[in-house]
Amino acid sequence: MENTDVLLGLHDFLERMRQPSAADFVKSIKSFIVSFSNNAPDPERDSAAVQEFLANMEAAFRAHPLWAGCSEEELDSAGEGLEKYVMTKLFTRVFASLPDDVKCDEELYEKMALVQQFIRPENLDITPTFQNETSWLLAQKELQKINMYKAPRDKLLCILSCCKVINNLLFNASIASNENPPGADEFLPVLIYVTIKANPPQLHSNLLYIQRYRSQSRLVAEAAYFFTNMLSAESFISNIDAKSLSMEESEFQNNMESALALLSGLSTDMDGLSNLNDQNAGHLPREQLIDSKHQALNSKKEKEPVNRPKSSERKSGSKKVTFAEDQAPITKVPSLSELENKGATMLLKEDKASQVFQEYPYLFANVGDLTINDVEDLLNNYKQLVFKYVCLSKGLGSTSASQLSSNFHTPVVDHAETVKETEDQKIAELKDESDKDTGTNDGPKSVSVSEEGVESHLLQVEADAHQGGKNDGNSQ
Amino acid sequence: MGCAASVPDKSSGRSGGLNNLENGGPPDAKNLRVKLVLLGDSGVGKSCIVLRFVRGQFDPTSKVTVGASFLSQTIALQDSTTVKFEIWDTAGQERYAALAPLYYRGAAVAVIVYDITSPESFTKAQYWVKELQKHGSPDIVMALVGNKADLQDSREVPAQDGIDYAEKNGMFFIETSAKTADNINQLFQEIAKRLPRPSVPDS
């Protein structure tokens, strides 16, 4: 698969950089990266500098004895390796570095959070033949991975995988119903729908980042086409109004208002929904959650997203003052893994921690203890758990709702992430050897060993602590 | 059919070799790569035209395409040059019309399709022609295509209307049937012939 190629490419690239004859390359790369710490972010200048540097370095690789006799593919991987290395190092400096971009991210995120509550496939001209909301979850999951990666190529691949899933589903549906093969008439609406439902945080910044820092010679052909579709989905979504969804103005307004009410209502309904959190250990996180939801609600009311002006007006300076306040609620909503870690820490301090788990008879069971009669019970428990988890995630406005199922049903995904982990470590390795002065870009891995231990007892299905940690690292 | 054979397409967007040269390297007068954008009302058969064109030389080993919304196909011309079309489909529904500039930006060719049984789609086609004249790149090659020519009995747009409109706007015009494959290859051959050629460097 493509990913493996590039992992090998990165590995190969790092190996070659350790050769004595690569000393000059290492020096150039290092000083290029350092040069970024001297200037305030300026996306246009930074993007041009990165593009030029990548192109020059690739040309230099081509002419260097280290790659003598290598195939085009090997040179291509070296280029990919370089891009990945450089951009992983520059990520925190250049990703979402402008207040305007951050603001766009938040407005887009809020808009999708509201619109996803009421939008129907018909609003986007998706015909019944091609409607398949359950399977679209797969595509949403691909898109939601976008914040797990720092390299432009890896982020782009999340978009391409999402598009591939959609296309495959459309294609199968067309065969099943004997319809014409799907084209853009079918594809774009589904992509927009899936994007709204997935609502990946910082979508705007992710797209700008890919556009600016994915090496231009590689953002071509099919990749360019699907990336353009993602840009156009973003553009459509940020301009969504009554007309673009074929709704009456009043209907649209009502929908937006009830979506807002629903989002805020979820936090107060949570008592009823969540027996899981209704344990001693659950109190603090839950109160915080409700608090931050209220904050978010208040700020939304102030901003009146329903009557939001068009983007051109939005950019005017008048709102700049309130920017910091606007930003706060969204970034302060604790992520699932943060809540989880907090709960775990509290559990550790609890004297009677084991009592908390008495309600869950299977938690400490061994396989040998179980009988066939337990299957039904276990399955019911599992379903309740999934339902609660998904509701909680939705209520949180978190995108990680589907991670539960991803860990559960698709071991392939877990594997890929493990691979990615080692790959990040590799990047860190070279950094330690040759680059001590530039500081680290890797997000903190906040979960301590003891917390992890408790966590695995707490919810074995919730194995995404690392994933969560990575997300947090990226989004700050 | 009766058209020049197409060259099997091995592109995958990240393949090395020839194509990479075209992004910054000198233009290759023998092997053109062009971006072609498809515009037209939904349901006029844009994607069917492309599929018919590409499937004429369908290579079962190339599984790189993820759908019919983006396809690429290389054709060989009689003067032994090749043209590789990268075909960008667009969503034709009215609500997505404002997004079209994202797609036709940088396109060398625009194929504007209507359905000969639908006067509305012909009106829409004229809208796209005007839009491209205003906002498209000035040397874009435009083709006007009346599709579903197999449905003669329900024809509502006379061929002459298409011919007249195309002539007035300096476009190439053809009626096609994706269903019977009629004129599909001719459409792309004609476009290829009309492409401006980069001047051959002295050597």
Interface residues (C-beta under 8 A of the other chain):
Chain A: E2 A55 S71 E72 E73 L75 D76 L124 D125 L160 C163 K164 I166 N167 N168 L170 F171 N180 P181 P182 G183 A184 D185 F187 L188 P189 Q216 S217 R218 V220 A221 E222 A223 A224 Y225 F226 T228 N229 L231 S232 S235 F236 N239 K243 S244 L245 S246
Chain B: S11 S12 G13 R14 G16 G17 N19 N20 N23 G24 L38 S42 G43 G45 K46 S47 C48 V50 L51 V64 T65 V66 G67 A68 S69 F70 S72 E86 W88 D89 T90 A91 G92 Q93 R95 Y96 A98 L99 L102 Y103
